[in-house]
Amino acid sequence: MSDIQRIQSTDRMSRIVKHNGTVYLCGQTAGEADWDIGRQTAECLKKVENLLADAGSSSDRILSVTIYIRDMKDFAAMNAVWDEWVKDLPKPARACVEARMARPEILVEMTVVAAESP
């Protein structure tokens, strides 16, 4: 059985967990009060890229993404940013659900599962 590696841990959680060649990222948000869904989506994706690099992976190794969106009225605007970001990448499995967020300024949150780079 492989060891579980926890990276960037706090008393509450780890931002990255690695096990058996798989990387799990905690939920990524970018909830500035004056940012629209497009800006928040772009900032979340930057955070995902940075965490994957810290974990020894990359965006082309993403297996699945779950996107939580505060209001489905923002679905098309979020997808416009997502589609541009993912256009040259292998397409991961993806789910998108409407969800109540921890703070009202958060419009989108993403959790990611990826494979480590070989």
Rosetta blueprint (number, residue, H / E / L):
1 M L
2 S L
3 D L
4 I L
5 Q E
6 R E
7 I E
8 Q E
9 S E
10 T L
11 D L
12 R L
13 M L
14 S E
15 R E
16 I E
17 V E
18 K E
19 H E
20 N L
21 G L
22 T E
23 V E
24 Y E
25 L E
26 C E
27 G E
28 Q E
29 T E
30 A L
31 G L
32 E L
33 A L
34 D L
35 W L
36 D L
37 I H
38 G H
39 R H
40 Q H
41 T H
42 A H
43 E H
44 C H
45 L H
46 K H
47 K H
48 V H
49 E H
50 N H
51 L H
52 L H
53 A H
54 D H
55 A H
56 G L
57 S L
58 S L
59 S H
60 D H
61 R H
62 I E
63 L E
64 S E
65 V E
66 T E
67 I E
68 Y E
69 I E
70 R L
71 D L
72 M H
73 K H
74 D H
75 F H
76 A H
77 A H
78 M H
79 N H
80 A H
81 V H
82 W H
83 D H
84 E H
85 W H
86 V H
87 K L
88 D L
89 L L
90 P L
91 K L
92 P L
93 A E
94 R E
95 A E
96 C E
97 V E
98 E E
99 A L
100 R L
101 M L
102 A L
103 R L
104 P L
105 E L
106 I L
107 L L
108 V E
109 E E
110 M E
111 T E
112 V E
113 V E
114 A E
115 A E
116 E L
117 S L
118 P L
